[in-house]
């Protein structure tokens, strides 16, 4: 027998026994491999035990811009020194002065002193201050947990890591940024925060650095680099242009792009006659030189605050005289003039965005042309068309492949569409708010979605079908926050509105949600009745949105039947659903777990083990999936008399559940407790505790490897 001190601190395996005549220093690792792995983790500041299963998003460092950084090396050195003395530094200055570029350059040059990484948080498209913590958490992959504010979750994950967070363009959400920064700095001793804003945050201890204009020589070099080859005779003219532009980098870059179509002398004449200085002059002259179609597309793109792809640009910008193909070419033309920035996306369409100063200038032109209202409506039309397949699906996972990911990528634009619909009194606001809430929920953020849906439901007249849909998703949000009674009431209201709407799909959707909530409340009999009615309705619909809907209903019904003690009905249902879902790869982790539990109920241990193991071979859709599958393998091991393996798996699953909260059904929990009890009976108390402790010490990848039967390599360090 051995105790916890006899386990490897890296992998949890038993330590080699030392000869009595050579007691020496007590071993901490079972092998050189584990010793070296532990050293590598310490030197790269692995997160502590409490955070080891959280995604390490800080590892995704900032990418250094491809263009050169001119004329500010002395300022950069000064700010780098300042950031060693203070934990909060704000770069201030007017629009176009280069605050963002300065911050990114500073972060990339000093990455060596931030061993745990850095994070760029772009705030320009964040519409409300309440979304600031959610934006940061989303970039870090931190899901919201019931009862824990998002800001507190960020602080918990950052912990003592030595990281740099860059909050870019914070001026319009300054108060909320200040609140978040003050909380994080108070709880995270290794954190540094760099802010770009037109004004300070006003947080105690904040150091401020005003980013000034470029010197004359640096301005001329920047112009020459962006414009390309210039003859020596043009140098004096370039200096005149840069002086007129007040040394503002963005203004200089815009002016330099004009050299593709105008001689330097003509550019200088344009700026002299513009009657303006600085960025305003550069924007005015650049805009005046655009063609009529370019101007129309330029001002309409200002509506797309959160960036866009070609399809979105075509949806918003086409008219009787501008085709979709024309829009593609015009957007590329604007990119050549630096009025639009193109970003390549691996495996996806090119994304575009406008710098905020340029976008606002375009928005002013849109208002001048009296086009704001009509073209904002086009943005709403685009968003509704994008969301419609999602809201038409009975079950969210049965929506078209890739749609949820696309909507998540466009969540900021969806938020803008919701706001536009509200301003215009458009009754599609609720539909858009519902789709946005689904995206947020999939990203792990429930509280903001709940607030949004509650607000929009209260103020927006809409159809019974749309109201039922919104109530369905609001009910799920309440379940996820632990408010099950409130959730049941909302689901019952959703069911009533669906009946009024005379929509079989809406009725089926509401019944499914009501059934799921009843399962969570332990009302298994009524839940099965709801699922049966839902299944009957779906079978009768001739043009069901997705054949997966019936399979999902059968799967959920099977789990309810299991909890209700009807093992044979559960077997029938899961046998019908599994081939369909396996063929489509949809929600497969969940149904493999359910099928495994059905096999356990039928005493088919080898089949149960195969199903649970198959689930672990998949890329899980959420963090809870592997934990449930590992639970199943633990029960199998216990029933096969593999006591040590069962307890290691139970310990490993408990480790996963410390990171991601999840709720088990009482009947499944009884099986887990019975498995642990039976395994403990087969081992001495110290050996049982050691096995549990060894499982709890495994990291996520090791847990899954061990559960899948590769445990010898994991536990031996090979």
C-alpha positions in Angstrom: 0.0 0.0 0.0 1.1 3.6 -0.6 -0.1 7.1 0.3 -0.3 10.3 -1.6 3.3 11.1 -1.0 4.2 8.0 -3.0 2.6 9.4 -6.2 4.3 11.2 -9.0 3.6 14.9 -8.7 3.3 15.2 -12.5 1.2 12.2 -13.7 0.0 10.6 -10.4 1.6 7.2 -11.0 3.2 5.3 -8.2 6.8 6.3 -7.5 9.5 3.6 -7.9 10.4 1.9 -4.6 13.9 2.9 -3.3 16.1 0.3 -1.7 16.2 0.5 2.1 20.0 1.0 2.0 19.6 4.0 -0.3 16.8 6.2 1.1 18.4 9.4 -0.3 16.2 12.4 -1.1 12.5 11.5 -1.5 11.5 11.2 -5.2 8.9 13.6 -6.6 8.6 12.2 -10.1 8.2 8.7 -11.5 10.6 9.2 -14.5 12.9 11.7 -16.2 10.2 12.4 -18.7 7.8 13.6 -15.9 10.6 15.6 -14.3 11.4 17.3 -17.6 7.8 18.0 -18.4 7.3 19.6 -15.0 10.4 21.8 -15.6 9.1 23.0 -18.9 5.7 23.8 -17.4 7.4 25.9 -14.6 9.6 27.8 -17.0 6.7 28.8 -19.2 4.5 29.7 -16.2 1.8 27.0 -16.6 -1.4 28.1 -14.9 -1.9 26.9 -11.4 -3.8 23.7 -10.5 -7.1 25.5 -10.2 -6.9 26.8 -13.8 -5.1 24.0 -15.6 -8.1 23.0 -17.6 -9.0 26.5 -18.8 -8.1 27.2 -22.5 -4.8 29.1 -22.6 -6.0 31.9 -24.9 -3.1 34.1 -23.8 -0.9 31.9 -25.9 -2.3 33.5 -29.0 0.0 36.5 -29.1 -0.4 39.7 -31.1 0.8 39.5 -34.6 3.4 42.2 -35.5 2.1 44.4 -38.3 3.8 44.0 -41.7 4.5 47.7 -42.2 7.4 49.5 -40.6 7.1 51.6 -37.5 8.7 55.0 -38.1 9.8 57.9 -36.0 8.8 56.9 -32.5 11.6 54.7 -31.2 12.4 57.2 -28.4 8.8 57.4 -27.3 8.5 53.6 -27.5 11.5 53.2 -25.2 10.1 55.7 -22.7 6.7 54.0 -22.6 8.3 50.6 -22.2 10.2 51.9 -19.2 7.0 53.4 -17.8 5.2 50.1 -18.2 7.8 48.5 -15.9 6.9 51.1 -13.2 3.1 51.1 -13.5 0.5 48.4 -14.1 -1.9 50.7 -16.0 -0.7 53.0 -18.8 -3.1 54.9 -21.1 -2.0 56.2 -24.5 -4.0 59.3 -25.3 -4.2 61.5 -28.4 -6.6 62.6 -31.2 -8.0 60.3 -33.9 -5.5 59.1 -36.5 -2.4 59.9 -34.3 -1.4 56.2 -34.2 -2.3 55.1 -30.7 -3.4 51.6 -31.8 -0.3 51.1 -33.9 1.9 52.4 -31.1 0.3 50.0 -28.6 0.7 46.9 -30.9 4.3 47.8 -31.6 5.0 48.1 -27.9 3.3 44.8 -27.1 5.1 42.9 -29.8 8.5 44.3 -28.9 8.1 43.6 -25.2 6.5 40.1 -25.5 9.6 38.5 -24.0 8.8 40.0 -20.6 5.3 38.7 -20.7 5.9 34.9 -20.4 2.2 34.1 -20.2 1.3 36.1 -23.3 -0.8 39.2 -24.3 -4.2 39.9 -25.6 -5.6 42.6 -27.8 -9.2 43.6 -27.1 -10.7 45.8 -29.9 -13.5 47.9 -28.4 -14.5 50.1 -31.3 -17.4 48.0 -32.3 -18.6 47.2 -28.7 -21.9 49.0 -28.5 -22.5 49.0 -24.8 -20.2 49.2 -21.8 -21.9 46.2 -20.2 -20.4 44.1 -23.0 -16.8 45.0 -22.2 -16.2 42.1 -19.7 -18.0 39.7 -22.1 -15.7 40.8 -25.0 -12.6 40.1 -22.9 -13.9 36.8 -21.6 -14.9 35.8 -25.1 -11.4 36.3 -26.4 -10.0 34.2 -23.5 -12.6 31.4 -24.0 -14.0 31.8 -20.5 -17.6 30.6 -20.3 -20.0 32.4 -17.9 -20.7 30.4 -14.8 -24.0 30.7 -12.8 -23.5 33.0 -9.8 -20.1 34.4 -10.9 -19.9 37.8 -12.6 -17.9 37.7 -15.9 -15.3 40.2 -14.5 -14.7 37.9 -11.5 -14.3 34.9 -13.9 -11.7 36.8 -15.9 -9.8 37.7 -12.7 -9.9 34.0 -11.6 -8.5 32.8 -14.8 -5.8 35.5 -15.2 -4.8 34.9 -11.5 -1.1 35.4 -11.0 -0.2 35.1 -14.7 2.2 37.7 -16.1 0.2 39.0 -19.0 -0.5 42.2 -20.9 -4.0 43.1 -21.9 -4.4 45.9 -24.5 -7.8 47.7 -24.4 -7.9 49.5 -27.8 -10.2 52.5 -28.5 -11.8 52.6 -25.0 -13.1 56.2 -25.0 -16.8 55.3 -25.7 -16.9 52.7 -22.9 -14.4 54.4 -20.6 -16.4 54.0 -17.4 -16.9 50.3 -17.8 -13.3 49.8 -18.8 -12.2 51.6 -15.7 -14.4 49.4 -13.5 -13.1 46.2 -15.1 -9.4 47.3 -15.0 -9.6 48.4 -11.4 -11.1 45.0 -10.4 -8.5 43.0 -12.4 -5.5 45.0 -11.2 -6.7 44.5 -7.6 -6.9 40.7 -8.0 -4.2 39.9 -10.6 -0.7 40.8 -9.4 1.1 39.9 -12.6 -1.3 41.8 -14.9 -0.3 44.9 -16.9 -3.0 46.9 -18.8 -2.3 49.1 -21.8 -5.2 51.3 -23.0 -5.6 53.5 -26.0 -8.2 56.2 -25.7 -8.8 59.8 -26.5 -9.0 60.5 -22.8 -7.7 58.8 -19.6 -9.8 56.2 -17.7 -9.4 58.0 -14.4 -8.3 54.9 -12.5 -6.0 55.4 -9.4 -2.4 54.7 -10.4 -3.0 55.3 -14.1 0.0 56.6 -16.0 -0.8 58.7 -19.1 1.3 59.1 -22.2 0.1 61.6 -24.9 1.0 60.3 -28.3 2.0 63.3 -30.4 2.4 64.0 -34.1 5.3 62.7 -36.1 8.3 64.9 -36.5 8.8 66.4 -40.0 11.5 64.0 -41.0 9.5 60.9 -39.9 6.4 62.3 -41.6 8.2 62.6 -44.9 9.7 59.1 -44.6 6.2 57.7 -43.8 4.7 59.5 -46.9 7.5 58.2 -49.1 7.2 54.6 -47.9 3.5 54.5 -48.4 3.6 56.4 -51.7 6.4 54.4 -53.3 9.2 55.8 -55.4 9.4 59.6 -55.3 11.9 61.8 -57.1 14.2 64.1 -55.1 12.5 67.2 -56.5 9.3 66.2 -54.7 10.8 66.1 -51.2 10.1 69.8 -50.4 6.5 69.3 -51.6 6.1 66.2 -49.4 7.3 68.2 -46.4 4.6 70.9 -47.2 1.9 68.2 -47.5 3.0 66.6 -44.2 3.0 70.0 -42.4 -0.5 70.6 -43.7 -1.5 67.2 -42.3 -0.1 68.1 -38.8 2.1 65.0 -38.7 -0.9 62.7 -38.2 0.1 59.3 -39.5 -3.4 58.2 -40.7 -3.7 61.5 -42.6 -0.3 61.1 -44.2 -1.1 57.5 -45.2 -4.3 58.6 -46.9 -2.5 61.4 -48.7 0.3 59.1 -49.8 -2.2 56.7 -51.5 -3.2 59.5 -53.8 0.2 59.4 -55.4 -1.0 56.4 -57.4 -3.3 58.7 -59.4 -2.0 62.3 -58.9 1.4 64.0 -59.2 2.9 65.2 -55.9 2.3 68.8 -56.9 -1.3 68.2 -57.6 -1.7 66.5 -54.2 -0.2 69.5 -52.5 -2.5 71.9 -54.4 -5.5 69.9 -53.3 -4.5 70.1 -49.6 -3.7 73.8 -49.9 -7.2 74.6 -51.3 -9.0 72.3 -49.0 -9.2 74.9 -46.2 -8.6 72.2 -43.6 -5.7 70.7 -41.7 -4.8 67.3 -40.4 -7.0 64.3 -40.7 -10.1 66.2 -41.8 -8.1 67.6 -44.8 -6.9 64.1 -45.8 -10.4 62.6 -45.5 -12.0 65.4 -47.4 -9.5 65.4 -50.3 -9.5 61.6 -50.5 -13.3 61.5 -50.6 -13.5 64.2 -53.2 -11.4 62.2 -55.6 -13.6 59.1 -55.4 -15.9 58.2 -58.2 -19.6 58.4 -57.8 -20.1 54.7 -57.2 -17.1 54.6 -54.9 -18.6 57.3 -52.8 -22.0 55.5 -52.5 -20.3 52.3 -51.4 -17.9 54.1 -49.1 -20.7 55.8 -47.2 -22.9 52.7 -47.0 -20.0 50.6 -45.6 -20.0 53.0 -42.6 -23.1 51.0 -41.4 -21.0 47.9 -40.9 -19.2 48.9 -37.7 -18.1 45.4 -36.8 -16.4 44.6 -40.1 -17.8 42.7 -43.0 -17.1 40.2 -45.8 -17.9 40.5 -49.5 -21.4 38.9 -49.1 -22.4 41.4 -46.4 -21.1 44.3 -48.4 -23.1 43.3 -51.4 -26.2 42.9 -49.3 -26.0 46.4 -47.9 -24.4 48.3 -50.9 -26.1 47.1 -54.1 -28.7 49.3 -55.8 -30.1 49.7 -59.3 -26.8 51.0 -60.6 -24.3 48.9 -58.6 -24.4 45.2 -58.9 -22.9 42.7 -56.4 -19.9 42.2 -58.7 -19.4 45.9 -58.8 -19.4 46.1 -55.0 -16.6 43.6 -54.8 -14.4 45.7 -57.1 -15.3 48.9 -55.4 -14.4 47.6 -52.0 -11.0 46.5 -53.3 -10.6 50.0 -54.8 -11.3 51.6 -51.5 -8.8 49.2 -49.8 -6.1 50.4 -52.2 -6.8 54.0 -51.0 -6.6 52.8 -47.3 -10.3 53.7 -46.8 -10.9 50.0 -46.1 -8.5 47.4 -44.5 -8.6 43.8 -45.8 -7.6 40.9 -43.5 -7.1 37.4 -44.9 -8.9 34.7 -42.9 -7.4 31.2 -43.1 -10.0 28.9 -44.7 -12.6 31.7 -45.0 -13.6 34.8 -46.9 -11.5 37.9 -46.6 -12.8 40.2 -43.9 -12.8 44.0 -44.2 -13.1 46.8 -41.7 -12.7 50.6 -41.5 -10.7 52.5 -39.0 -13.2 54.3 -36.7 -12.2 57.8 -37.8 -12.7 56.8 -41.4 -16.0 55.0 -40.7 -17.4 58.0 -38.9 -16.5 60.3 -41.8 -18.4 57.9 -44.1 -21.3 58.0 -41.7 -21.5 61.8 -41.9 -21.6 61.5 -45.7 -24.4 58.9 -45.4 -26.5 61.4 -43.3 -25.7 64.2 -45.8 -27.0 62.0 -48.6 -30.2 61.2 -46.6 -29.5 57.5 -47.0 -29.1 56.5 -43.4 -32.6 55.1 -42.9 -33.1 53.2 -46.1 -29.7 51.6 -46.0 -29.8 50.8 -42.3 -33.0 48.8 -43.2 -30.9 46.9 -45.7 -28.6 45.9 -42.9 -31.6 44.6 -40.9 -32.8 42.6 -44.0 -29.3 41.0 -44.3 -29.3 40.1 -40.6 -32.8 38.6 -40.7 -31.9 36.5 -43.8 -28.8 35.2 -42.0 -30.7 34.3 -38.8 -33.8 32.8 -40.4 -32.5 29.2 -40.8 -31.4 29.2 -37.1 -34.7 30.4 -35.7 -36.7 28.0 -38.0 -34.8 25.0 -36.6 -36.7 23.1 -33.9 -33.4 22.2 -32.2 -30.4 24.6 -32.5 -27.9 21.9 -33.4 -30.0 21.0 -36.5 -29.4 24.4 -38.0 -27.4 24.3 -41.3 -23.7 23.3 -40.8 -21.5 26.3 -40.0 -24.4 28.7 -39.4 -23.8 29.0 -35.6 -20.2 29.8 -36.2 -21.0 32.3 -38.9 -23.5 34.0 -36.6 -21.0 34.0 -33.8 -18.5 35.7 -36.0 -21.1 38.3 -36.9 -22.5 38.8 -33.3 -21.4 42.4 -33.2 -23.1 43.2 -36.4 -26.2 41.3 -35.2 -26.2 43.6 -32.1 -26.1 46.6 -34.4 -29.0 45.2 -36.3 -31.0 44.8 -33.1 -30.3 48.4 -32.2 -31.3 49.6 -35.7 -34.5 47.6 -35.6 -35.3 49.1 -32.2 -34.7 52.6 -33.5 -36.9 52.0 -36.5 -39.7 50.3 -34.6 -39.1 47.1 -36.7 -41.0 44.2 -35.3 -38.2 41.8 -36.4 -36.1 43.1 -33.5 -37.2 40.2 -31.3 -36.2 37.6 -33.9 -32.8 39.2 -34.2 -32.4 39.5 -30.4 -33.3 35.8 -30.1 -30.6 34.8 -32.7 -28.0 37.0 -31.0 -28.9 35.4 -27.6 -28.4 31.9 -29.1 -24.9 33.0 -30.2 -24.0 34.4 -26.8 -25.3 31.3 -25.1 -23.2 29.1 -27.4 -20.2 31.2 -26.4 -21.0 30.7 -22.7 -22.6 34.1 -21.9 -26.1 34.0 -20.5 -26.7 37.1 -18.4 -26.5 39.6 -21.2 -28.7 37.5 -23.4 -31.2 37.2 -20.6 -31.2 41.0 -20.2 -31.6 41.6 -23.9 -34.4 39.2 -24.4 -36.3 40.4 -21.4 -36.0 44.0 -22.5 -37.0 43.3 -26.1 -39.9 41.1 -25.1 -41.3 43.9 -23.0 -41.1 46.6 -25.7 -41.6 44.9 -29.0 -45.0 43.9 -30.6 -44.5 40.7 -32.5 -46.2 37.6 -33.8 -47.1 34.8 -31.4 -44.6 32.5 -33.1 -41.7 35.0 -32.6 -42.7 35.5 -29.0 -42.9 31.8 -28.4 -39.4 31.4 -29.9 -37.9 34.1 -27.7 -39.6 32.7 -24.6 -38.1 29.2 -25.4 -34.6 30.6 -25.4 -35.2 32.8 -22.4 -36.4 29.7 -20.6 -33.1 27.8 -21.4 -31.1 30.8 -20.1 -33.0 30.6 -16.8 -32.3 26.9 -16.6 -28.6 27.4 -17.1 -28.7 30.0 -14.3 -30.4 27.6 -12.0 -33.9 29.3 -12.1 -35.8 26.1 -13.0 -39.2 27.2 -11.7 -39.0 30.5 -13.6 -37.8 28.5 -16.7 -40.8 26.2 -16.5 -43.2 29.1 -16.3 -41.6 30.7 -19.4 -41.7 27.4 -21.3 -45.4 27.1 -20.5 -46.0 30.6 -21.8 -44.0 29.7 -25.0 -46.2 26.6 -25.5 -49.3 28.8 -25.1 -48.1 31.3 -27.7 -47.1 28.5 -30.0 -50.7 27.1 -29.9 -52.1 30.5 -30.7 -49.7 30.8 -33.6 -51.1 27.6 -35.2 -47.5 26.6 -36.0 -46.7 22.9 -35.5 -43.0 23.6 -35.5 -43.4 26.3 -32.8 -45.5 23.8 -30.7 -42.9 21.1 -31.1 -40.1 23.4 -30.1 -41.9 24.6 -27.0 -42.8 21.0 -26.0 -39.2 20.0 -26.3 -38.0 22.8 -24.1 -40.8 22.2 -21.6 -39.8 18.5 -21.5 -36.1 19.3 -20.9 -37.0 21.6 -18.1 -39.2 19.0 -16.5 -36.3 16.5 -16.7 -34.1 19.0 -14.9 -36.8 19.3 -12.2 -37.0 15.5 -11.8 -40.5 15.3 -13.3 -39.6 12.4 -15.6 -43.1 11.1 -16.4 -44.6 14.4 -17.6 -41.3 15.0 -19.5 -41.8 11.8 -21.4 -45.4 12.8 -22.2 -44.1 16.1 -23.7 -41.4 14.4 -25.7 -43.9 11.8 -27.1 -46.2 14.6 -28.2 -43.3 16.5 -29.7 -42.2 13.4 -31.6 -45.7 12.8 -32.9 -45.9 16.4 -34.2 -42.5 16.2 -36.0 -43.4 12.9 -37.7 -46.6 14.5 -39.1 -44.9 17.6 -40.6 -44.3 17.0 -44.3 -41.5 19.6 -44.8 -39.6 19.5 -41.5 -36.7 21.9 -41.6 -34.1 19.2 -40.8 -34.3 15.4 -40.5 -32.0 15.8 -37.5 -34.9 17.3 -35.5 -36.6 13.9 -35.1 -33.3 12.3 -34.1 -32.6 15.0 -31.5 -36.1 14.6 -30.1 -35.6 10.8 -29.8 -32.2 11.2 -28.1 -33.6 13.6 -25.5 -36.7 11.4 -25.0 -34.4 8.4 -24.5 -32.6 10.1 -21.6 -35.9 11.1 -20.0 -37.1 7.5 -20.4 -33.9 6.2 -18.7 -34.5 8.5 -15.8 -38.1 7.3 -15.6 -37.0 3.7 -15.4 -38.2 2.7 -18.9 -35.0 1.2 -20.2 -36.5 -0.7 -23.1 -38.2 2.5 -24.5 -34.9 4.3 -24.1 -33.2 1.5 -26.0 -35.7 1.8 -28.9 -35.3 5.5 -29.1 -31.5 5.7 -28.9 -31.2 2.8 -31.4 -33.3 4.9 -33.9 -31.5 8.2 -33.3 -27.8 7.1 -33.1 -27.4 6.0 -36.7 -28.8 9.4 -38.0 -26.7 11.5 -35.7 -23.6 9.4 -36.2 -24.0 9.8 -40.0 -24.2 13.6 -39.5 -21.8 14.0 -36.6 -24.3 16.3 -34.9 -24.4 16.3 -31.0 -22.6 13.0 -31.2 -20.8 13.2 -27.9 -24.1 13.5 -26.0 -25.9 10.7 -27.7 -22.9 8.3 -27.4 -23.1 9.0 -23.6 -26.8 8.3 -23.6 -26.4 5.2 -25.6 -23.6 4.0 -23.3 -25.9 4.5 -20.3 -28.6 2.5 -22.0 -26.1 -0.3 -22.6 -25.2 -0.1 -18.9 -28.8 -0.5 -18.0 -29.0 -3.6 -20.2 -25.8 -4.9 -18.6 -23.9 -4.7 -21.9 -20.6 -3.6 -20.4 -18.4 -4.1 -23.5 -20.8 -2.1 -25.7 -21.1 0.6 -23.1 -17.3 0.9 -22.9 -17.0 1.1 -26.7 -19.6 3.8 -26.9 -18.0 6.0 -24.1 -14.6 5.5 -25.7 -15.9 6.5 -29.2 -17.2 9.7 -27.6 -13.7 10.5 -26.3 -12.3 10.2 -29.8 -14.4 13.1 -30.9 -13.6 16.8 -30.6 -16.0 17.8 -27.8 -18.5 20.6 -28.4 -18.2 21.7 -24.8 -16.1 21.0 -21.7 -18.7 18.8 -20.0 -18.9 16.1 -22.7 -15.6 14.4 -21.8 -16.4 14.4 -18.1 -19.7 12.6 -18.6 -18.0 10.0 -20.8 -15.3 9.5 -18.3 -18.0 8.9 -15.7 -19.4 6.2 -17.9 -16.0 4.5 -18.2 -15.6 4.7 -14.5 -18.9 2.8 -14.0 -17.9 0.2 -16.5 -14.5 -0.3 -14.8 -16.1 -0.6 -11.4 -18.6 -3.2 -12.7 -15.7 -5.2 -14.3 -13.8 -5.2 -11.0 -11.1 -2.8 -12.2 -11.1 -0.8 -9.0 -8.0 1.3 -9.4 -8.9 2.4 -12.9 -12.4 3.2 -11.8 -11.2 5.4 -9.0 -8.6 7.2 -11.2 -11.3 8.0 -13.7 -13.6 9.2 -10.9 -10.9 11.5 -9.6 -10.1 12.7 -13.1 -13.8 13.5 -13.8 -14.0 15.4 -10.5 -11.0 17.4 -11.7 -12.8 18.4 -14.9 -15.9 19.3 -13.0 -14.0 21.7 -10.7 -13.3 23.8 -13.8 -16.7 23.6 -15.7 -19.8 23.4 -13.7 -22.4 20.9 -14.8 -25.4 19.2 -13.3 -25.9 15.5 -13.2 -29.2 13.7 -13.0 -29.9 12.2 -9.5 -30.1 8.7 -11.0 -26.9 8.9 -12.8 -25.2 10.3 -9.7 -26.5 7.3 -7.8 -24.7 5.0 -10.3 -21.5 7.0 -9.9 -21.6 6.8 -6.2 -22.3 3.1 -6.3 -19.3 2.6 -8.6 -17.0 4.5 -6.2 -18.3 2.5 -3.3 -17.8 -0.9 -5.0 -14.3 0.1 -6.1 -13.3 1.3 -2.7 -14.3 -2.1 -1.2 -11.7 -3.8 -3.5 -8.8 -1.7 -2.3 -7.1 -0.7 0.9 -8.2 2.8 2.1 -4.8 4.4 1.3 -4.7 2.8 -2.1 -8.2 4.0 -2.9 -7.3 7.6 -1.9 -4.1 7.4 -3.9 -5.9 6.3 -7.0 -8.5 9.2 -6.6 -5.7 11.7 -6.0 -3.7 10.5 -9.0 -6.8 11.0 -11.2 -7.3 14.5 -9.8 -3.7 15.4 -10.6 -4.0 14.6 -14.3 -4.2 17.4 -16.8 -7.0 17.4 -19.4 -5.1 15.8 -22.2 -3.7 13.1 -19.8 -7.2 12.4 -18.5 -8.6 11.8 -21.9 -5.6 9.6 -23.0 -5.9 7.5 -19.8 -9.7 7.1 -20.2 -9.2 6.0 -23.8 -6.9 3.2 -22.7 -3.6 4.9 -23.3 -3.0 5.1 -19.6 0.2 3.2 -19.3 2.0 5.9 -21.4 0.4 8.6 -19.4 1.1 7.1 -16.0 4.7 6.0 -16.7 5.7 9.3 -18.4 6.7 7.6 -21.7 
